[in-house]
């Protein structure tokens, strides 16, 4: 499972610190940032199943940063087409 989040993390060093903190908590997750994207994307992949959104969001929020899941526009588009 892959989840993508919008953040307000803009500095590479801070992104690396967040990744380290998240990987300590979630050793089965592959985690990376795309700070060149306008939404400062955090991408989380779980090789073991579901992603624990609540804890992930709490860890980042506790560090004083904003995070929100990005909606999957592709599935929304596909869903809307099937309704037509």
PyMOL CGO cylinders between C-alpha atoms (Angstrom):
from pymol import cmd
from pymol.cgo import CYLINDER

trace = [
    CYLINDER, 0.00, 0.00, 0.00, 1.24, 3.48, -0.89, 0.3, 1, 1, 1, 1, 1, 1,
    CYLINDER, 1.24, 3.48, -0.89, 0.01, 6.73, 0.64, 0.3, 1, 1, 1, 1, 1, 1,
    CYLINDER, 0.01, 6.73, 0.64, 0.96, 10.26, -0.42, 0.3, 1, 1, 1, 1, 1, 1,
    CYLINDER, 0.96, 10.26, -0.42, 0.76, 13.28, 1.86, 0.3, 1, 1, 1, 1, 1, 1,
    CYLINDER, 0.76, 13.28, 1.86, 1.02, 17.04, 1.39, 0.3, 1, 1, 1, 1, 1, 1,
    CYLINDER, 1.02, 17.04, 1.39, 3.31, 18.71, 3.95, 0.3, 1, 1, 1, 1, 1, 1,
    CYLINDER, 3.31, 18.71, 3.95, 4.85, 22.08, 4.71, 0.3, 1, 1, 1, 1, 1, 1,
    CYLINDER, 4.85, 22.08, 4.71, 8.32, 20.59, 5.23, 0.3, 1, 1, 1, 1, 1, 1,
    CYLINDER, 8.32, 20.59, 5.23, 10.67, 22.46, 2.90, 0.3, 1, 1, 1, 1, 1, 1,
    CYLINDER, 10.67, 22.46, 2.90, 14.19, 21.78, 4.21, 0.3, 1, 1, 1, 1, 1, 1,
    CYLINDER, 14.19, 21.78, 4.21, 16.08, 18.63, 3.23, 0.3, 1, 1, 1, 1, 1, 1,
    CYLINDER, 16.08, 18.63, 3.23, 17.72, 18.30, 6.65, 0.3, 1, 1, 1, 1, 1, 1,
    CYLINDER, 17.72, 18.30, 6.65, 14.36, 18.40, 8.42, 0.3, 1, 1, 1, 1, 1, 1,
    CYLINDER, 14.36, 18.40, 8.42, 12.91, 15.91, 5.94, 0.3, 1, 1, 1, 1, 1, 1,
    CYLINDER, 12.91, 15.91, 5.94, 15.78, 13.54, 6.72, 0.3, 1, 1, 1, 1, 1, 1,
    CYLINDER, 15.78, 13.54, 6.72, 15.15, 13.92, 10.47, 0.3, 1, 1, 1, 1, 1, 1,
    CYLINDER, 15.15, 13.92, 10.47, 11.45, 13.17, 9.97, 0.3, 1, 1, 1, 1, 1, 1,
    CYLINDER, 11.45, 13.17, 9.97, 12.25, 10.11, 7.86, 0.3, 1, 1, 1, 1, 1, 1,
    CYLINDER, 12.25, 10.11, 7.86, 14.60, 8.83, 10.54, 0.3, 1, 1, 1, 1, 1, 1,
    CYLINDER, 14.60, 8.83, 10.54, 11.95, 9.35, 13.23, 0.3, 1, 1, 1, 1, 1, 1,
    CYLINDER, 11.95, 9.35, 13.23, 9.26, 7.63, 11.16, 0.3, 1, 1, 1, 1, 1, 1,
    CYLINDER, 9.26, 7.63, 11.16, 11.49, 4.70, 10.28, 0.3, 1, 1, 1, 1, 1, 1,
    CYLINDER, 11.49, 4.70, 10.28, 12.25, 4.14, 13.96, 0.3, 1, 1, 1, 1, 1, 1,
    CYLINDER, 12.25, 4.14, 13.96, 8.51, 3.76, 14.55, 0.3, 1, 1, 1, 1, 1, 1,
    CYLINDER, 8.51, 3.76, 14.55, 7.66, 2.01, 11.26, 0.3, 1, 1, 1, 1, 1, 1,
    CYLINDER, 7.66, 2.01, 11.26, 10.54, -0.21, 10.21, 0.3, 1, 1, 1, 1, 1, 1,
    CYLINDER, 10.54, -0.21, 10.21, 8.42, -1.86, 7.49, 0.3, 1, 1, 1, 1, 1, 1,
    CYLINDER, 8.42, -1.86, 7.49, 7.74, 1.41, 5.65, 0.3, 1, 1, 1, 1, 1, 1,
    CYLINDER, 7.74, 1.41, 5.65, 9.65, 2.88, 2.73, 0.3, 1, 1, 1, 1, 1, 1,
    CYLINDER, 9.65, 2.88, 2.73, 9.54, 6.66, 3.23, 0.3, 1, 1, 1, 1, 1, 1,
    CYLINDER, 9.54, 6.66, 3.23, 10.73, 9.57, 1.10, 0.3, 1, 1, 1, 1, 1, 1,
    CYLINDER, 10.73, 9.57, 1.10, 10.06, 13.22, 0.40, 0.3, 1, 1, 1, 1, 1, 1,
    CYLINDER, 10.06, 13.22, 0.40, 9.77, 15.11, -2.88, 0.3, 1, 1, 1, 1, 1, 1,
    CYLINDER, 9.77, 15.11, -2.88, 10.55, 18.63, -1.76, 0.3, 1, 1, 1, 1, 1, 1,
    CYLINDER, 10.55, 18.63, -1.76, 10.70, 19.86, -5.36, 0.3, 1, 1, 1, 1, 1, 1,
    CYLINDER, 10.70, 19.86, -5.36, 6.96, 19.23, -5.70, 0.3, 1, 1, 1, 1, 1, 1,
    CYLINDER, 6.96, 19.23, -5.70, 4.79, 22.24, -4.82, 0.3, 1, 1, 1, 1, 1, 1,
    CYLINDER, 4.79, 22.24, -4.82, 3.06, 20.14, -2.15, 0.3, 1, 1, 1, 1, 1, 1,
    CYLINDER, 3.06, 20.14, -2.15, 6.32, 18.96, -0.50, 0.3, 1, 1, 1, 1, 1, 1,
    CYLINDER, 6.32, 18.96, -0.50, 5.21, 15.37, -0.93, 0.3, 1, 1, 1, 1, 1, 1,
    CYLINDER, 5.21, 15.37, -0.93, 5.77, 12.69, 1.68, 0.3, 1, 1, 1, 1, 1, 1,
    CYLINDER, 5.77, 12.69, 1.68, 5.42, 9.23, 0.13, 0.3, 1, 1, 1, 1, 1, 1,
    CYLINDER, 5.42, 9.23, 0.13, 4.97, 6.24, 2.42, 0.3, 1, 1, 1, 1, 1, 1,
    CYLINDER, 4.97, 6.24, 2.42, 4.89, 2.64, 1.24, 0.3, 1, 1, 1, 1, 1, 1,
    CYLINDER, 4.89, 2.64, 1.24, 4.04, -0.22, 3.55, 0.3, 1, 1, 1, 1, 1, 1,
    CYLINDER, 4.04, -0.22, 3.55, 5.29, -3.63, 2.51, 0.3, 1, 1, 1, 1, 1, 1,
    CYLINDER, 5.29, -3.63, 2.51, 3.27, -5.26, 5.30, 0.3, 1, 1, 1, 1, 1, 1,
    CYLINDER, 3.27, -5.26, 5.30, -0.24, -3.88, 4.72, 0.3, 1, 1, 1, 1, 1, 1,
    CYLINDER, -0.24, -3.88, 4.72, -2.06, -0.79, 5.97, 0.3, 1, 1, 1, 1, 1, 1,
    CYLINDER, -2.06, -0.79, 5.97, -0.37, 2.48, 6.89, 0.3, 1, 1, 1, 1, 1, 1,
    CYLINDER, -0.37, 2.48, 6.89, -1.04, 3.81, 10.38, 0.3, 1, 1, 1, 1, 1, 1,
    CYLINDER, -1.04, 3.81, 10.38, -2.22, 7.32, 9.39, 0.3, 1, 1, 1, 1, 1, 1,
    CYLINDER, -2.22, 7.32, 9.39, -3.01, 8.49, 12.90, 0.3, 1, 1, 1, 1, 1, 1,
    CYLINDER, -3.01, 8.49, 12.90, 0.43, 7.80, 14.36, 0.3, 1, 1, 1, 1, 1, 1,
    CYLINDER, 0.43, 7.80, 14.36, 2.23, 9.06, 11.24, 0.3, 1, 1, 1, 1, 1, 1,
    CYLINDER, 2.23, 9.06, 11.24, 0.28, 12.33, 11.24, 0.3, 1, 1, 1, 1, 1, 1,
    CYLINDER, 0.28, 12.33, 11.24, 0.75, 12.70, 15.01, 0.3, 1, 1, 1, 1, 1, 1,
    CYLINDER, 0.75, 12.70, 15.01, 4.54, 12.30, 14.78, 0.3, 1, 1, 1, 1, 1, 1,
    CYLINDER, 4.54, 12.30, 14.78, 4.81, 14.99, 12.10, 0.3, 1, 1, 1, 1, 1, 1,
    CYLINDER, 4.81, 14.99, 12.10, 2.29, 17.29, 13.81, 0.3, 1, 1, 1, 1, 1, 1,
    CYLINDER, 2.29, 17.29, 13.81, 4.15, 16.95, 17.12, 0.3, 1, 1, 1, 1, 1, 1,
    CYLINDER, 4.15, 16.95, 17.12, 7.21, 18.36, 15.33, 0.3, 1, 1, 1, 1, 1, 1,
    CYLINDER, 7.21, 18.36, 15.33, 5.13, 21.42, 14.41, 0.3, 1, 1, 1, 1, 1, 1,
    CYLINDER, 5.13, 21.42, 14.41, 4.50, 20.58, 10.76, 0.3, 1, 1, 1, 1, 1, 1,
    CYLINDER, 4.50, 20.58, 10.76, 1.38, 20.38, 8.64, 0.3, 1, 1, 1, 1, 1, 1,
    CYLINDER, 1.38, 20.38, 8.64, 0.44, 17.10, 6.91, 0.3, 1, 1, 1, 1, 1, 1,
    CYLINDER, 0.44, 17.10, 6.91, -2.64, 15.94, 5.04, 0.3, 1, 1, 1, 1, 1, 1,
    CYLINDER, -2.64, 15.94, 5.04, -3.33, 12.95, 2.79, 0.3, 1, 1, 1, 1, 1, 1,
    CYLINDER, -3.33, 12.95, 2.79, -3.57, 13.74, -0.90, 0.3, 1, 1, 1, 1, 1, 1,
    CYLINDER, -3.57, 13.74, -0.90, -6.61, 12.39, -2.68, 0.3, 1, 1, 1, 1, 1, 1,
    CYLINDER, -6.61, 12.39, -2.68, -6.07, 9.96, -5.50, 0.3, 1, 1, 1, 1, 1, 1,
    CYLINDER, -6.07, 9.96, -5.50, -7.27, 12.04, -8.45, 0.3, 1, 1, 1, 1, 1, 1,
    CYLINDER, -7.27, 12.04, -8.45, -6.91, 9.10, -10.83, 0.3, 1, 1, 1, 1, 1, 1,
    CYLINDER, -6.91, 9.10, -10.83, -9.38, 6.95, -8.92, 0.3, 1, 1, 1, 1, 1, 1,
    CYLINDER, -9.38, 6.95, -8.92, -11.71, 9.94, -8.53, 0.3, 1, 1, 1, 1, 1, 1,
    CYLINDER, -11.71, 9.94, -8.53, -11.63, 10.48, -12.32, 0.3, 1, 1, 1, 1, 1, 1,
    CYLINDER, -11.63, 10.48, -12.32, -12.30, 6.80, -12.96, 0.3, 1, 1, 1, 1, 1, 1,
    CYLINDER, -12.30, 6.80, -12.96, -15.13, 6.80, -10.45, 0.3, 1, 1, 1, 1, 1, 1,
    CYLINDER, -15.13, 6.80, -10.45, -16.70, 9.92, -11.99, 0.3, 1, 1, 1, 1, 1, 1,
    CYLINDER, -16.70, 9.92, -11.99, -16.55, 8.41, -15.49, 0.3, 1, 1, 1, 1, 1, 1,
    CYLINDER, -16.55, 8.41, -15.49, -18.36, 5.29, -14.33, 0.3, 1, 1, 1, 1, 1, 1,
    CYLINDER, -18.36, 5.29, -14.33, -21.18, 7.46, -12.98, 0.3, 1, 1, 1, 1, 1, 1,
    CYLINDER, -21.18, 7.46, -12.98, -21.77, 9.11, -16.37, 0.3, 1, 1, 1, 1, 1, 1,
]
cmd.load_cgo(trace, "trace")
